[in-house]
Amino acid sequence: MAKLYEKLASQIPALRTEMQALVKEHGNKVISEVNIGQAFGGMRGVKGMVCDTSVVDPDTGLVIRGIPIGQLANRLPEEIFYLLCTGELPDAASLRTLQEDLRNRAQVPAYVWDVLEAMPKDSHPLTMYSTAILVMERDSEFRRRYSEGMRKEEYWDSALEDSLQLIAKLPTIAAGIYRMHTRKGNRIPSNPKLDWGADYAHMLGIPDPTGEFANLMRLYMTLHCDHEGGNVSAFACHTVGSALSDPYYAVSAGMNGLAGPLHGLANQECLNFVLEMREKFHGVPSDEQLRQFSWDRLKSGHVIPGYGHAVLRITDPRFTAFHEFGARVCPKDEVFSIVANIFRIVPDVLKEQGKAKDPWPNVDAISGSLLYHFGLTEFEYYTVLFGVSRALGMCAQLIINRALGTPITRPKSISTAWLRSTANAGRTAA
């Protein structure tokens, strides 16, 4: 923890000063307008919170601390966490120290396994994962020190401590849940010689004679690490954390946000679409069959899963990184081949249809096909994988928000009657 702590400690005073100066000098400057459609539409596009760990640019995609995600695809998840927290990639010594620190914290308390083993055998893996995070709250350093009266300026320190404890243990917990849920056998002990992502792959127990599954896990953990502050899981974590709930409460809340089919289940829907196509055509369809299948789906009022994005207007760079991996590792795999062919054909179909603002694929269009190739075929588990990765961004955001003293999130709500009255008054005035 030492080098990461020292880096943050050296940066935080300047960050606080900058924030305070911005508020003092420009606090009344308007940065967004809200219309009635946005109020009813889930606040989409409303600029109302600050997130410095990452942004999603329509023409660039996910940018982590100023670096496009495509340029980070070969970086380890531990490096990404350091980058998310500090804005800088770690040097070799800092990375080594962080990895050693995580290894030293990786032991999961026995009571966590007792709780998980007591749950119904058919519990959803994400429910088990969220429960495991929440039950570890008993060991929260933030809660202990807050109860003792720590100063506000010290909140980030204990938030960092809790975050490191969480991140260190999550691969072991998630892999243990996989073994339990799928009845694959006993839990597999951690291998302290492996990095964070490779050790997760090892503990899952998926056969990996070439080492490429470990590479996929590293890539998966890196690409899904963060996605601004307004997506459901990140925003849920942020809101709970803003009440000074400790990171265990906040991250567990964020994981619950992943459960929804409009957020964390998207890659399962995309993979189902591909498998349905493979079954219908008894393998990889021809280009004409694929084109007609897509048109039939669109004409029936359905969308093409994995195509389109609320913000992006390009091919998601995370899709590109996964596509390059698949083209190298499993180019002849039937499921991956269908995904690759969809990418060649569907954007033109969507352009011709003319309804899609963004005809390009997002990351969900491909990630499931690669998991499926390596034999990780239990769809229910996919959100847990997502959650292990997204914890990196959630924790980094919590640490920074505690360092800056970000206040409790409390947007003002208004009634439909108020909106109706305001809209009518505006019409009359016009």
GUTI-448383 format. One record per residue (C-alpha): residue number from 1; x, y, z. Coordinates in Angstrom, 3 decimals, padded with zeros to 6 digits. Example, Ala and Ser with C-alpha at 12.3 -4.5 7.8 and 13.67 -1.06 7.14 Angstrom:
2
SITE	nr	xx	yy	zz
SITE	1	012.300	-004.500	007.800 $
SITE	2	013.670	-001.060	007.140 $
REM end
This chain:
430
SITE	nr	xx	yy	zz
SITE	1	000.000	000.000	000.000 $
SITE	2	002.921	002.287	000.715 $
SITE	3	003.701	003.551	-002.785 $
SITE	4	000.046	003.966	-003.792 $
SITE	5	-000.688	005.690	-000.484 $
SITE	6	002.296	008.005	-000.905 $
SITE	7	001.308	008.878	-004.464 $
SITE	8	-002.263	009.718	-003.437 $
SITE	9	-001.117	011.626	-000.358 $
SITE	10	001.090	013.818	-002.549 $
SITE	11	-001.722	014.498	-005.039 $
SITE	12	-004.751	015.057	-002.829 $
SITE	13	-003.937	018.538	-001.420 $
SITE	14	-003.680	019.974	-004.951 $
SITE	15	-006.887	018.219	-006.019 $
SITE	16	-008.735	019.688	-003.048 $
SITE	17	-007.391	023.156	-003.780 $
SITE	18	-008.393	022.920	-007.439 $
SITE	19	-011.913	021.778	-006.595 $
SITE	20	-012.400	024.491	-004.010 $
SITE	21	-011.122	027.146	-006.432 $
SITE	22	-013.459	025.964	-009.190 $
SITE	23	-016.461	026.084	-006.879 $
SITE	24	-015.486	029.483	-005.452 $
SITE	25	-014.771	031.165	-008.780 $
SITE	26	-017.232	029.426	-011.096 $
SITE	27	-019.802	027.824	-008.813 $
SITE	28	-022.712	029.588	-010.543 $
SITE	29	-021.712	028.654	-014.082 $
SITE	30	-024.359	026.540	-015.818 $
SITE	31	-022.998	023.293	-017.283 $
SITE	32	-026.252	021.564	-018.269 $
SITE	33	-029.907	022.160	-019.020 $
SITE	34	-032.632	019.630	-018.293 $
SITE	35	-035.759	019.201	-020.376 $
SITE	36	-038.913	017.272	-019.534 $
SITE	37	-037.904	014.411	-021.806 $
SITE	38	-034.689	013.953	-019.841 $
SITE	39	-036.522	014.132	-016.525 $
SITE	40	-038.793	011.286	-017.644 $
SITE	41	-035.985	009.535	-019.541 $
SITE	42	-033.686	008.538	-016.710 $
SITE	43	-031.683	011.809	-016.721 $
SITE	44	-029.858	010.658	-019.843 $
SITE	45	-027.346	013.264	-020.972 $
SITE	46	-027.790	015.478	-017.900 $
SITE	47	-024.406	016.707	-016.661 $
SITE	48	-024.770	016.607	-012.894 $
SITE	49	-021.834	014.790	-011.306 $
SITE	50	-018.046	014.718	-011.470 $
SITE	51	-016.042	011.588	-012.300 $
SITE	52	-012.328	011.926	-012.970 $
SITE	53	-011.444	008.249	-013.300 $
SITE	54	-012.882	007.868	-016.805 $
SITE	55	-015.030	009.469	-019.476 $
SITE	56	-016.867	008.019	-022.469 $
SITE	57	-016.359	010.121	-025.567 $
SITE	58	-018.737	009.551	-028.512 $
SITE	59	-015.865	009.506	-031.009 $
SITE	60	-013.154	007.893	-028.879 $
SITE	61	-014.872	005.499	-026.523 $
SITE	62	-013.797	004.815	-022.966 $
SITE	63	-010.891	006.982	-021.838 $
SITE	64	-009.184	006.091	-018.554 $
SITE	65	-007.479	009.110	-017.027 $
SITE	66	-006.838	010.603	-020.430 $
SITE	67	-005.698	007.346	-022.065 $
SITE	68	-008.017	005.620	-024.583 $
SITE	69	-008.857	002.112	-023.402 $
SITE	70	-007.471	000.581	-026.602 $
SITE	71	-004.009	001.747	-025.566 $
SITE	72	-004.387	-000.033	-022.219 $
SITE	73	-005.529	-003.430	-023.494 $
SITE	74	-002.166	-005.062	-022.749 $
SITE	75	-001.898	-003.627	-019.242 $
SITE	76	-002.551	-005.667	-016.105 $
SITE	77	-005.666	-004.892	-014.041 $
SITE	78	-003.423	-003.900	-011.115 $
SITE	79	-001.842	-001.244	-013.314 $
SITE	80	-005.293	-000.014	-014.280 $
SITE	81	-006.351	000.343	-010.640 $
SITE	82	-003.239	002.396	-009.904 $
SITE	83	-003.989	004.534	-012.968 $
SITE	84	-007.626	005.011	-011.952 $
SITE	85	-006.583	006.198	-008.498 $
SITE	86	-003.624	008.409	-009.382 $
SITE	87	-003.884	009.354	-013.039 $
SITE	88	-000.529	007.708	-013.691 $
SITE	89	000.550	004.214	-014.669 $
SITE	90	002.797	002.656	-012.033 $
SITE	91	006.483	002.156	-012.552 $
SITE	92	007.874	-001.345	-012.029 $
SITE	93	008.542	-000.843	-008.328 $
SITE	94	005.096	000.613	-007.638 $
SITE	95	003.405	-002.216	-009.534 $
SITE	96	005.412	-004.828	-007.669 $
SITE	97	004.547	-003.229	-004.317 $
SITE	98	000.842	-003.103	-005.177 $
SITE	99	000.811	-006.733	-006.293 $
SITE	100	002.566	-007.841	-003.107 $
SITE	101	000.127	-005.820	-001.038 $
SITE	102	-002.863	-007.443	-002.740 $
SITE	103	-001.377	-010.918	-002.246 $
SITE	104	-000.882	-010.223	001.458 $
SITE	105	-004.576	-009.275	001.782 $
SITE	106	-006.023	-012.071	-000.356 $
SITE	107	-007.007	-014.480	002.443 $
SITE	108	-010.808	-014.631	002.654 $
SITE	109	-012.221	-014.885	006.191 $
SITE	110	-013.733	-018.274	007.020 $
SITE	111	-017.037	-016.670	007.992 $
SITE	112	-017.546	-015.587	004.355 $
SITE	113	-017.501	-019.194	003.193 $
SITE	114	-019.770	-020.162	006.100 $
SITE	115	-022.349	-017.617	004.933 $
SITE	116	-022.090	-018.608	001.260 $
SITE	117	-022.371	-022.308	002.058 $
SITE	118	-025.478	-021.618	004.135 $
SITE	119	-027.249	-019.948	001.238 $
SITE	120	-029.748	-021.932	-000.893 $
SITE	121	-027.960	-024.044	-003.474 $
SITE	122	-029.841	-022.342	-006.298 $
SITE	123	-028.914	-018.809	-005.214 $
SITE	124	-027.859	-016.597	-008.107 $
SITE	125	-024.060	-016.197	-008.301 $
SITE	126	-024.361	-012.394	-008.235 $
SITE	127	-026.504	-012.598	-005.090 $
SITE	128	-023.799	-014.705	-003.486 $
SITE	129	-021.096	-012.291	-004.650 $
SITE	130	-022.896	-009.201	-003.352 $
SITE	131	-023.643	-010.982	-000.067 $
SITE	132	-019.992	-011.924	000.402 $
SITE	133	-018.934	-008.302	-000.059 $
SITE	134	-021.562	-007.073	002.363 $
SITE	135	-020.820	-009.626	005.064 $
SITE	136	-017.150	-008.547	005.118 $
SITE	137	-018.327	-005.104	006.249 $
SITE	138	-017.689	-006.241	009.811 $
SITE	139	-013.985	-005.665	009.111 $
SITE	140	-014.345	-002.179	007.639 $
SITE	141	-011.486	000.096	008.603 $
SITE	142	-013.501	003.116	007.471 $
SITE	143	-016.382	002.332	009.828 $
SITE	144	-014.035	001.622	012.733 $
SITE	145	-012.081	004.838	012.348 $
SITE	146	-015.176	006.933	011.680 $
SITE	147	-016.650	005.644	014.950 $
SITE	148	-013.439	006.706	016.688 $
SITE	149	-013.776	010.234	015.286 $
SITE	150	-011.245	010.461	012.457 $
SITE	151	-010.918	013.802	010.738 $
SITE	152	-012.693	014.393	007.426 $
SITE	153	-009.341	014.865	005.703 $
SITE	154	-008.465	011.277	006.596 $
SITE	155	-011.543	009.626	005.072 $
SITE	156	-009.713	008.676	001.883 $
SITE	157	-007.018	006.782	003.798 $
SITE	158	-009.414	004.273	005.330 $
SITE	159	-011.463	004.145	002.107 $
SITE	160	-008.239	003.074	000.380 $
SITE	161	-007.606	000.452	003.057 $
SITE	162	-011.087	-001.037	002.654 $
SITE	163	-010.795	-000.909	-001.132 $
SITE	164	-007.493	-002.779	-001.171 $
SITE	165	-008.924	-005.418	001.152 $
SITE	166	-011.895	-005.840	-001.164 $
SITE	167	-009.993	-005.921	-004.444 $
SITE	168	-007.483	-008.411	-003.053 $
SITE	169	-010.207	-010.852	-001.985 $
SITE	170	-012.723	-010.546	-004.823 $
SITE	171	-011.065	-012.988	-007.274 $
SITE	172	-010.891	-015.678	-004.588 $
SITE	173	-014.508	-015.085	-003.571 $
SITE	174	-015.757	-014.952	-007.152 $
SITE	175	-013.869	-018.094	-008.141 $
SITE	176	-015.111	-019.904	-005.038 $
SITE	177	-018.689	-018.955	-005.920 $
SITE	178	-018.166	-020.348	-009.419 $
SITE	179	-016.937	-023.668	-008.048 $
SITE	180	-019.835	-023.839	-005.583 $
SITE	181	-022.567	-022.747	-007.970 $
SITE	182	-021.519	-025.006	-010.815 $
SITE	183	-020.649	-027.901	-008.486 $
SITE	184	-017.268	-028.221	-010.187 $
SITE	185	-015.557	-029.381	-007.026 $
SITE	186	-013.656	-027.883	-004.143 $
SITE	187	-012.303	-024.358	-004.146 $
SITE	188	-008.878	-024.021	-005.773 $
SITE	189	-006.251	-022.279	-003.612 $
SITE	190	-004.715	-019.052	-004.823 $
SITE	191	-001.296	-019.203	-006.474 $
SITE	192	000.749	-016.314	-005.021 $
SITE	193	003.162	-016.478	-007.960 $
SITE	194	000.459	-015.279	-010.370 $
SITE	195	-000.792	-011.783	-011.066 $
SITE	196	-004.335	-010.770	-010.027 $
SITE	197	-006.100	-011.657	-013.297 $
SITE	198	-004.167	-014.853	-013.948 $
SITE	199	-004.766	-016.042	-010.400 $
SITE	200	-008.499	-015.503	-010.872 $
SITE	201	-008.350	-017.635	-014.020 $
SITE	202	-006.400	-020.290	-012.124 $
SITE	203	-008.921	-020.440	-009.261 $
SITE	204	-011.874	-020.779	-011.650 $
SITE	205	-010.409	-024.108	-012.732 $
SITE	206	-011.077	-023.684	-016.450 $
SITE	207	-008.585	-025.867	-018.389 $
SITE	208	-005.915	-023.563	-019.798 $
SITE	209	-003.066	-025.504	-021.412 $
SITE	210	-002.007	-022.543	-023.583 $
SITE	211	-002.367	-019.805	-020.963 $
SITE	212	-004.750	-017.901	-023.230 $
SITE	213	-007.667	-018.108	-020.795 $
SITE	214	-005.519	-016.291	-018.255 $
SITE	215	-004.792	-013.691	-020.937 $
SITE	216	-008.519	-013.338	-021.564 $
SITE	217	-009.191	-012.787	-017.865 $
SITE	218	-006.516	-010.096	-017.704 $
SITE	219	-008.025	-008.424	-020.761 $
SITE	220	-011.598	-008.778	-019.488 $
SITE	221	-010.714	-007.267	-016.104 $
SITE	222	-008.956	-004.341	-017.782 $
SITE	223	-011.618	-003.548	-020.375 $
SITE	224	-014.559	-003.574	-017.932 $
SITE	225	-012.807	-001.677	-015.129 $
SITE	226	-014.731	001.617	-015.276 $
SITE	227	-017.263	003.492	-017.403 $
SITE	228	-017.782	007.012	-016.054 $
SITE	229	-019.817	007.628	-012.913 $
SITE	230	-023.360	007.642	-014.254 $
SITE	231	-023.934	004.019	-015.277 $
SITE	232	-026.258	002.136	-012.939 $
SITE	233	-023.655	000.177	-010.973 $
SITE	234	-021.199	003.058	-010.585 $
SITE	235	-023.946	005.544	-009.730 $
SITE	236	-025.487	003.197	-007.158 $
SITE	237	-022.073	002.761	-005.547 $
SITE	238	-021.452	006.512	-005.655 $
SITE	239	-024.824	007.391	-004.117 $
SITE	240	-024.508	004.924	-001.235 $
SITE	241	-020.898	005.937	-000.640 $
SITE	242	-021.814	009.637	-000.637 $
SITE	243	-023.714	009.049	002.618 $
SITE	244	-020.335	007.967	004.073 $
SITE	245	-021.385	004.343	004.011 $
SITE	246	-018.118	002.425	003.924 $
SITE	247	-016.849	000.778	000.699 $
SITE	248	-018.310	-002.612	001.587 $
SITE	249	-021.840	-001.195	001.688 $
SITE	250	-021.252	000.968	-001.374 $
SITE	251	-019.618	-001.661	-003.600 $
SITE	252	-022.237	-004.254	-002.664 $
SITE	253	-024.928	-001.767	-003.716 $
SITE	254	-023.123	-001.177	-006.986 $
SITE	255	-022.976	-004.899	-007.681 $
SITE	256	-026.729	-005.161	-007.181 $
SITE	257	-027.110	-002.652	-010.004 $
SITE	258	-025.403	-005.098	-012.342 $
SITE	259	-028.259	-007.570	-011.907 $
SITE	260	-030.614	-005.717	-014.235 $
SITE	261	-031.086	-006.868	-017.838 $
SITE	262	-030.539	-003.283	-019.010 $
SITE	263	-027.038	-003.222	-017.510 $
SITE	264	-025.010	-006.259	-016.466 $
SITE	265	-026.943	-008.926	-018.363 $
SITE	266	-026.401	-007.463	-021.819 $
SITE	267	-023.561	-009.799	-022.811 $
SITE	268	-025.741	-012.820	-022.040 $
SITE	269	-028.467	-011.539	-024.367 $
SITE	270	-025.896	-010.991	-027.105 $
SITE	271	-024.484	-014.486	-026.742 $
SITE	272	-027.982	-015.980	-026.748 $
SITE	273	-028.629	-014.215	-030.061 $
SITE	274	-025.476	-015.734	-031.568 $
SITE	275	-026.238	-019.236	-030.276 $
SITE	276	-029.792	-018.981	-031.611 $
SITE	277	-028.384	-018.170	-035.028 $
SITE	278	-025.914	-021.056	-034.878 $
SITE	279	-028.695	-023.474	-033.938 $
SITE	280	-031.009	-022.240	-036.704 $
SITE	281	-028.379	-022.641	-039.406 $
SITE	282	-026.613	-025.665	-037.886 $
SITE	283	-023.323	-023.808	-037.731 $
SITE	284	-022.007	-020.583	-039.200 $
SITE	285	-024.622	-019.008	-041.517 $
SITE	286	-023.729	-017.671	-044.943 $
SITE	287	-023.533	-013.920	-045.359 $
SITE	288	-026.926	-013.895	-047.079 $
SITE	289	-028.520	-015.987	-044.348 $
SITE	290	-027.070	-013.726	-041.694 $
SITE	291	-028.259	-010.603	-043.509 $
SITE	292	-031.789	-011.985	-043.909 $
SITE	293	-031.898	-013.191	-040.303 $
SITE	294	-030.963	-009.695	-039.150 $
SITE	295	-033.594	-008.054	-041.350 $
SITE	296	-036.264	-010.468	-040.139 $
SITE	297	-035.398	-009.637	-036.555 $
SITE	298	-035.543	-005.892	-037.166 $
SITE	299	-038.837	-006.131	-039.051 $
SITE	300	-040.358	-008.068	-036.155 $
SITE	301	-039.672	-005.085	-033.899 $
SITE	302	-036.565	-006.417	-032.156 $
SITE	303	-033.084	-004.949	-031.994 $
SITE	304	-029.761	-006.569	-032.826 $
SITE	305	-028.246	-007.240	-029.375 $
SITE	306	-024.884	-005.591	-028.803 $
SITE	307	-025.304	-002.998	-031.538 $
SITE	308	-025.798	000.630	-030.632 $
SITE	309	-024.747	002.592	-027.565 $
SITE	310	-026.227	005.463	-025.579 $
SITE	311	-023.078	007.567	-026.010 $
SITE	312	-020.727	006.020	-028.574 $
SITE	313	-020.918	006.739	-032.292 $
SITE	314	-018.069	004.419	-033.246 $
SITE	315	-017.173	000.768	-032.809 $
SITE	316	-016.536	000.332	-029.109 $
SITE	317	-012.731	000.119	-028.696 $
SITE	318	-013.308	-002.630	-026.137 $
SITE	319	-015.040	-004.658	-028.863 $
SITE	320	-012.003	-004.072	-031.069 $
SITE	321	-009.623	-005.321	-028.361 $
SITE	322	-011.680	-008.481	-027.842 $
SITE	323	-012.014	-008.963	-031.616 $
SITE	324	-008.242	-008.816	-032.042 $
SITE	325	-007.834	-011.348	-029.226 $
SITE	326	-010.375	-013.727	-030.779 $
SITE	327	-008.890	-013.379	-034.260 $
SITE	328	-005.534	-014.412	-032.809 $
SITE	329	-006.664	-017.169	-030.440 $
SITE	330	-009.809	-018.771	-031.883 $
SITE	331	-010.491	-017.513	-035.438 $
SITE	332	-012.185	-020.779	-036.491 $
SITE	333	-014.411	-021.119	-033.443 $
SITE	334	-018.019	-021.205	-034.702 $
SITE	335	-019.412	-018.795	-032.129 $
SITE	336	-016.593	-016.301	-032.589 $
SITE	337	-016.870	-016.629	-036.379 $
SITE	338	-020.561	-015.704	-036.229 $
SITE	339	-019.736	-012.688	-034.047 $
SITE	340	-017.056	-011.601	-036.531 $
SITE	341	-019.453	-012.026	-039.460 $
SITE	342	-022.176	-010.067	-037.713 $
SITE	343	-019.649	-007.258	-037.344 $
SITE	344	-018.999	-007.331	-041.100 $
SITE	345	-022.657	-007.318	-042.099 $
SITE	346	-024.976	-005.851	-039.472 $
SITE	347	-023.701	-002.232	-039.433 $
SITE	348	-024.633	-001.885	-043.113 $
SITE	349	-028.059	-003.424	-042.428 $
SITE	350	-028.652	-000.936	-039.612 $
SITE	351	-027.505	001.957	-041.778 $
SITE	352	-029.889	000.871	-044.501 $
SITE	353	-032.724	000.595	-041.996 $
SITE	354	-031.924	004.127	-040.898 $
SITE	355	-033.230	003.998	-037.331 $
SITE	356	-030.073	003.391	-035.337 $
SITE	357	-028.111	006.438	-034.197 $
SITE	358	-025.131	004.150	-033.666 $
SITE	359	-024.918	001.077	-035.952 $
SITE	360	-021.656	-000.143	-034.430 $
SITE	361	-021.045	-002.909	-031.869 $
SITE	362	-020.400	-002.373	-028.184 $
SITE	363	-018.352	-004.599	-025.906 $
SITE	364	-021.302	-006.857	-025.040 $
SITE	365	-021.538	-008.031	-028.656 $
SITE	366	-018.372	-010.100	-028.293 $
SITE	367	-017.244	-010.696	-024.710 $
SITE	368	-019.554	-013.668	-024.102 $
SITE	369	-018.375	-015.503	-027.214 $
SITE	370	-014.805	-015.621	-025.914 $
SITE	371	-015.859	-016.868	-022.485 $
SITE	372	-017.942	-019.512	-024.235 $
SITE	373	-014.969	-020.607	-026.344 $
SITE	374	-012.929	-021.429	-023.258 $
SITE	375	-015.746	-023.418	-021.681 $
SITE	376	-017.089	-020.839	-019.277 $
SITE	377	-020.642	-021.397	-020.470 $
SITE	378	-022.630	-020.684	-017.301 $
SITE	379	-024.443	-017.509	-018.333 $
SITE	380	-025.618	-016.661	-014.809 $
SITE	381	-022.008	-016.237	-013.746 $
SITE	382	-021.101	-013.627	-016.333 $
SITE	383	-022.273	-010.703	-014.200 $
SITE	384	-019.893	-011.806	-011.447 $
SITE	385	-016.980	-011.546	-013.876 $
SITE	386	-018.215	-008.076	-014.768 $
SITE	387	-018.461	-007.243	-011.073 $
SITE	388	-014.919	-008.316	-010.232 $
SITE	389	-013.596	-005.970	-012.903 $
SITE	390	-015.941	-003.071	-012.188 $
SITE	391	-014.936	-003.095	-008.517 $
SITE	392	-011.655	-001.497	-009.636 $
SITE	393	-013.459	001.599	-010.895 $
SITE	394	-016.004	001.704	-008.084 $
SITE	395	-013.286	001.642	-005.427 $
SITE	396	-011.127	004.219	-007.208 $
SITE	397	-014.095	006.573	-007.456 $
SITE	398	-014.889	006.084	-003.761 $
SITE	399	-011.320	006.840	-002.722 $
SITE	400	-011.208	010.036	-004.775 $
SITE	401	-014.622	011.198	-003.590 $
SITE	402	-013.640	010.708	000.044 $
SITE	403	-010.407	012.601	-000.614 $
SITE	404	-012.285	015.544	-002.122 $
SITE	405	-015.023	015.543	000.470 $
SITE	406	-017.725	015.058	-002.142 $
SITE	407	-021.074	015.761	-000.448 $
SITE	408	-024.046	013.456	-000.220 $
SITE	409	-025.870	012.908	-003.510 $
SITE	410	-029.329	014.458	-003.224 $
SITE	411	-030.887	015.608	-006.509 $
SITE	412	-034.167	017.489	-006.262 $
SITE	413	-037.214	015.621	-007.507 $
SITE	414	-040.336	017.272	-008.856 $
SITE	415	-043.853	015.997	-009.494 $
SITE	416	-045.578	015.346	-012.796 $
SITE	417	-048.117	018.005	-011.816 $
SITE	418	-045.294	020.551	-011.399 $
SITE	419	-043.892	019.621	-014.804 $
SITE	420	-047.323	019.901	-016.397 $
SITE	421	-047.862	023.331	-014.829 $
SITE	422	-044.412	024.525	-015.877 $
SITE	423	-044.835	023.253	-019.422 $
SITE	424	-048.246	024.889	-019.771 $
SITE	425	-046.963	028.188	-018.361 $
SITE	426	-044.171	028.164	-020.914 $
SITE	427	-046.619	027.525	-023.735 $
SITE	428	-048.842	030.376	-022.557 $
SITE	429	-045.901	032.748	-022.319 $
SITE	430	-044.828	031.848	-025.837 $
REM end
